[in-house]
């Protein structure tokens, strides 16, 4: 009998929520261990021993340790999925899913989100360049394009690409650039579709609110009007 899966992370982390959504979609039994990244608990020796990158999420499956939400989500579907719908075996279909995962990792997460929140949290850089908001809008426009050809981000079926993208896009929308249904109607509809999943609210609602409040608390009053103007444009 296999050991219970253990997931280390925090719901405030978009990558952690990607894995939580995957676990719930697969209806897997797992233990969730909260790691407070803002208190630097991921730097504790016992955690670094499991994951030298000291990042969340980290998955423990018996003696196997996996890191990076994209790798973990794919592993979970391949090993435990009743079918391959969430991460197709077909070469082309999987390549499309992989492309969307790479886009989320490089553009949505690393460029749009982390280039704002990294300096904000770690160096207290509170002056957000206007072009950062434009990068987010441009990303939304490309996602809208993906959705002109399919119901979900990588085809007609829900996949781990949707879980990955919604985890970051929901943060961007809650904190910096709200998704305007007039500008990005398909993206807005897709977000509602994901929010309607029976396990979405439990994983995301409170975490998104807390994260947005944390980000906004970092912005001093003298920047509030400028920030709101950029947010609303």
Kinemage of the C-alpha trace (Angstrom):
@kinemage 1
@onewidth
@group {chain A} dominant
@subgroup {mainchain}
@vectorlist {calphas} color= white
{ca unk a 1} P 0.000 0.000 0.000
{ca unk a 2} L 1.441 3.358 -1.058
{ca unk a 3} L 2.087 6.196 1.389
{ca unk a 4} L -0.238 9.161 1.493
{ca unk a 5} L 0.777 12.032 -0.731
{ca unk a 6} L 2.084 15.051 1.194
{ca unk a 7} L 1.967 18.497 -0.381
{ca unk a 8} L 3.992 21.339 1.124
{ca unk a 9} L 2.964 24.862 0.236
{ca unk a 10} L 0.601 27.733 0.858
{ca unk a 11} L -2.661 28.583 -0.858
{ca unk a 12} L -1.379 32.142 -1.314
{ca unk a 13} L 1.084 30.656 -3.817
{ca unk a 14} L -0.263 30.346 -7.375
{ca unk a 15} L 1.905 27.261 -8.117
{ca unk a 16} L 0.675 25.557 -4.940
{ca unk a 17} L -2.932 26.158 -5.976
{ca unk a 18} L -2.172 24.576 -9.365
{ca unk a 19} L -1.240 21.336 -7.620
{ca unk a 20} L -4.166 21.538 -5.196
{ca unk a 21} L -6.587 21.890 -8.112
{ca unk a 22} L -4.979 18.879 -9.798
{ca unk a 23} L -5.181 16.768 -6.650
{ca unk a 24} L -8.833 17.664 -6.170
{ca unk a 25} L -9.695 17.013 -9.828
{ca unk a 26} L -8.121 13.569 -9.538
{ca unk a 27} L -9.942 12.977 -6.231
{ca unk a 28} L -6.717 11.927 -4.523
{ca unk a 29} L -6.175 11.520 -0.808
{ca unk a 30} L -3.370 13.789 0.387
{ca unk a 31} L -2.057 15.708 3.369
{ca unk a 32} L -1.469 19.434 3.015
{ca unk a 33} L 1.299 20.946 5.128
{ca unk a 34} L 1.279 24.729 5.269
{ca unk a 35} L 4.623 26.435 4.632
{ca unk a 36} L 4.603 30.139 5.478
{ca unk a 37} L 6.849 31.529 2.756
{ca unk a 38} L 6.475 35.078 4.098
{ca unk a 39} L 8.016 33.891 7.375
{ca unk a 40} L 10.682 32.055 5.321
{ca unk a 41} L 9.722 28.636 6.659
{ca unk a 42} L 10.892 27.201 3.329
{ca unk a 43} L 14.435 28.078 4.401
{ca unk a 44} L 14.350 25.742 7.396
{ca unk a 45} L 17.016 22.985 7.108
{ca unk a 46} L 14.479 20.136 7.163
{ca unk a 47} L 12.622 21.672 4.228
{ca unk a 48} L 15.769 22.524 2.258
{ca unk a 49} L 16.863 18.914 2.682
{ca unk a 50} L 13.717 17.842 0.835
{ca unk a 51} L 13.916 20.616 -1.734
{ca unk a 52} L 17.284 22.389 -2.162
{ca unk a 53} L 15.507 25.030 -4.281
{ca unk a 54} L 13.437 25.826 -1.147
{ca unk a 55} L 10.339 26.523 -3.226
{ca unk a 56} L 6.677 25.645 -2.933
{ca unk a 57} L 4.931 23.522 -3.890
{ca unk a 58} L 6.902 20.425 -2.992
{ca unk a 59} L 5.288 17.004 -3.245
{ca unk a 60} L 6.325 13.957 -1.255
{ca unk a 61} L 5.151 10.639 -2.697
{ca unk a 62} L 6.713 7.969 -0.526
{ca unk a 63} L 10.455 8.287 -1.082
{ca unk a 64} L 9.983 10.435 -4.181
{ca unk a 65} L 10.223 14.224 -3.867
{ca unk a 66} L 9.010 16.429 -6.701
{ca unk a 67} L 9.227 20.196 -7.129
{ca unk a 68} L 7.755 22.699 -9.610
{ca unk a 69} L 3.979 22.824 -10.022
{ca unk a 70} L 4.058 21.979 -13.743
{ca unk a 71} L 6.151 18.843 -13.213
{ca unk a 72} L 4.094 17.810 -10.181
{ca unk a 73} L 0.729 18.246 -11.937
{ca unk a 74} L 1.870 16.214 -14.944
{ca unk a 75} L 3.266 13.489 -12.701
{ca unk a 76} L 0.043 13.217 -10.718
{ca unk a 77} L -2.080 12.755 -13.841
{ca unk a 78} L 0.285 10.221 -15.394
{ca unk a 79} L 0.623 8.192 -12.223
{ca unk a 80} L -2.802 8.467 -10.616
{ca unk a 81} L -5.273 9.673 -13.245
{ca unk a 82} L -8.076 7.301 -14.255
{ca unk a 83} L -7.552 8.599 -17.795
{ca unk a 84} L -5.306 11.097 -19.552
{ca unk a 85} L -7.860 13.893 -20.061
{ca unk a 86} L -6.085 16.364 -17.784
{ca unk a 87} L -2.723 15.714 -19.470
{ca unk a 88} L -3.235 13.932 -22.820
{ca unk a 89} L -1.046 11.093 -24.031
{ca unk a 90} L -1.534 12.145 -27.654
{ca unk a 91} L 1.695 13.813 -28.795
{ca unk a 92} L 0.131 16.913 -30.351
{ca unk a 93} L -2.478 17.448 -27.636
{ca unk a 94} L 0.191 17.169 -24.956
{ca unk a 95} L 2.449 19.583 -26.817
{ca unk a 96} L -0.351 22.170 -26.780
{ca unk a 97} L -0.809 21.682 -23.036
{ca unk a 98} L 2.965 21.932 -22.531
{ca unk a 99} L 3.077 25.166 -24.511
{ca unk a 100} L 0.419 26.727 -22.289
{ca unk a 101} L 2.304 25.543 -19.189
{ca unk a 102} L 5.526 27.116 -20.456
{ca unk a 103} L 3.686 30.338 -21.266
{ca unk a 104} L 2.308 30.465 -17.744
{ca unk a 105} L 5.719 29.775 -16.222
{ca unk a 106} L 7.728 32.262 -18.267
{ca unk a 107} L 5.299 35.058 -19.059
{ca unk a 108} L 2.357 35.042 -16.663
{ca unk a 109} L 4.209 34.000 -13.509
{ca unk a 110} L 7.848 35.014 -13.962
{ca unk a 111} L 7.364 38.197 -16.016
{ca unk a 112} L 3.926 39.552 -15.155
{ca unk a 113} L 3.594 38.539 -11.500
{ca unk a 114} L 7.038 37.954 -9.987
{ca unk a 115} L 8.666 41.008 -11.538
{ca unk a 116} L 6.211 43.091 -9.526
{ca unk a 117} L 5.775 41.076 -6.349
{ca unk a 118} L 9.410 39.986 -6.024
{ca unk a 119} L 10.774 43.538 -5.683
{ca unk a 120} L 7.691 44.569 -3.685
{ca unk a 121} L 8.086 41.870 -1.033
{ca unk a 122} L 11.866 41.476 -0.951
{ca unk a 123} L 13.214 44.971 -1.627
{ca unk a 124} L 10.132 47.039 -0.717
{ca unk a 125} L 10.052 48.502 -4.249
{ca unk a 126} L 6.671 50.216 -4.244
{ca unk a 127} L 6.941 52.146 -7.518
{ca unk a 128} L 5.427 49.789 -10.097
{ca unk a 129} L 6.387 50.797 -13.670
{ca unk a 130} L 3.405 51.468 -15.907
{ca unk a 131} L 4.724 49.017 -18.503
{ca unk a 132} L 4.216 46.182 -16.013
{ca unk a 133} L 0.466 46.761 -16.178
{ca unk a 134} L 0.699 46.802 -19.962
{ca unk a 135} L 2.510 43.445 -19.927
{ca unk a 136} L -0.407 41.978 -17.994
{ca unk a 137} L -2.949 43.397 -20.447
{ca unk a 138} L -0.968 42.014 -23.375
{ca unk a 139} L -0.899 38.601 -21.716
{ca unk a 140} L -4.674 38.711 -21.250
{ca unk a 141} L -5.051 39.527 -24.943
{ca unk a 142} L -3.016 36.483 -25.948
{ca unk a 143} L -5.023 34.260 -23.611
{ca unk a 144} L -8.173 35.642 -25.238
{ca unk a 145} L -6.715 34.523 -28.576
{ca unk a 146} L -6.128 30.995 -27.280
{ca unk a 147} L -9.789 30.873 -26.278
{ca unk a 148} L -11.095 31.904 -29.707
{ca unk a 149} L -10.334 28.382 -30.906
{ca unk a 150} L -11.325 26.277 -27.894
{ca unk a 151} L -13.379 26.220 -24.719
{ca unk a 152} L -10.339 25.703 -22.512
{ca unk a 153} L -6.758 26.914 -22.786
{ca unk a 154} L -5.464 23.831 -24.592
{ca unk a 155} L -8.536 22.379 -26.264
{ca unk a 156} L -12.094 21.309 -25.556
{ca unk a 157} L -11.238 19.555 -22.300
{ca unk a 158} L -10.117 20.890 -18.955
{ca unk a 159} L -6.377 20.231 -18.477
{ca unk a 160} L -3.601 21.042 -16.058
{ca unk a 161} L -2.838 24.021 -18.320
{ca unk a 162} L -6.103 25.586 -17.137
{ca unk a 163} L -5.208 24.942 -13.506
{ca unk a 164} L -1.784 26.519 -13.959
{ca unk a 165} L -3.016 29.566 -15.851
{ca unk a 166} L -6.033 30.243 -13.627
{ca unk a 167} L -3.875 30.123 -10.511
{ca unk a 168} L -1.718 32.997 -11.756
{ca unk a 169} L -4.343 34.925 -13.736
{ca unk a 170} L -6.685 35.013 -10.739
{ca unk a 171} L -3.894 36.628 -8.687
{ca unk a 172} L -3.126 39.168 -11.404
{ca unk a 173} L -6.809 40.013 -11.689
{ca unk a 174} L -7.282 40.305 -7.924
{ca unk a 175} L -4.223 42.505 -7.383
{ca unk a 176} L -3.181 44.477 -10.466
{ca unk a 177} L -5.364 44.342 -13.608
{ca unk a 178} L -8.934 43.139 -13.263
{ca unk a 179} L -10.255 41.105 -16.195
{ca unk a 180} L -12.655 43.400 -18.029
{ca unk a 181} L -15.378 41.297 -19.676
{ca unk a 182} L -15.779 43.953 -22.394
{ca unk a 183} L -12.096 43.823 -23.374
{ca unk a 184} L -11.545 40.094 -22.803
{ca unk a 185} L -14.984 38.416 -22.952
{ca unk a 186} L -13.749 34.889 -23.600
{ca unk a 187} L -11.161 35.122 -20.854
{ca unk a 188} L -13.820 36.364 -18.434
{ca unk a 189} L -16.131 33.483 -19.392
{ca unk a 190} L -13.295 30.978 -19.009
{ca unk a 191} L -12.496 32.331 -15.548
{ca unk a 192} L -16.132 31.926 -14.501
{ca unk a 193} L -16.047 28.366 -15.859
{ca unk a 194} L -13.030 27.546 -13.684
{ca unk a 195} L -14.509 29.306 -10.658
{ca unk a 196} L -17.597 27.076 -10.997
{ca unk a 197} L -15.565 23.901 -10.400
{ca unk a 198} L -16.790 22.325 -7.147
{ca unk a 199} L -13.356 22.489 -5.506
{ca unk a 200} L -12.214 25.897 -6.777
{ca unk a 201} L -13.658 28.155 -4.070
{ca unk a 202} L -12.263 26.064 -1.226
{ca unk a 203} L -8.762 26.350 -2.672
{ca unk a 204} L -8.757 29.875 -4.034
{ca unk a 205} L -11.313 32.334 -2.672
{ca unk a 206} L -9.865 33.142 0.759
{ca unk a 207} L -6.266 32.865 -0.471
{ca unk a 208} L -6.820 35.370 -3.292
{ca unk a 209} L -8.436 37.854 -0.937
{ca unk a 210} L -5.627 37.520 1.606
{ca unk a 211} L -2.927 37.842 -1.057
{ca unk a 212} L -4.537 40.938 -2.584
{ca unk a 213} L -4.809 42.557 0.849
{ca unk a 214} L -1.165 41.748 1.536
{ca unk a 215} L -0.033 43.312 -1.753
{ca unk a 216} L -2.170 46.399 -1.305
{ca unk a 217} L -0.956 46.875 2.274
{ca unk a 218} L 2.575 47.278 0.906
{ca unk a 219} L 1.568 50.278 -1.186
{ca unk a 220} L 1.734 53.517 0.836
{ca unk a 221} L -1.064 56.084 0.734
{ca unk a 222} L 0.840 58.497 -1.482
{ca unk a 223} L 0.898 55.869 -4.243
{ca unk a 224} L -2.708 54.747 -3.837
{ca unk a 225} L -4.259 57.114 -6.396
{ca unk a 226} L -1.592 56.401 -8.987
{ca unk a 227} L -1.897 52.672 -8.411
{ca unk a 228} L -5.685 52.739 -8.655
{ca unk a 229} L -5.495 54.764 -11.867
{ca unk a 230} L -3.141 52.235 -13.430
{ca unk a 231} L -5.334 49.391 -12.174
{ca unk a 232} L -8.473 50.879 -13.725
{ca unk a 233} L -7.049 51.856 -17.138
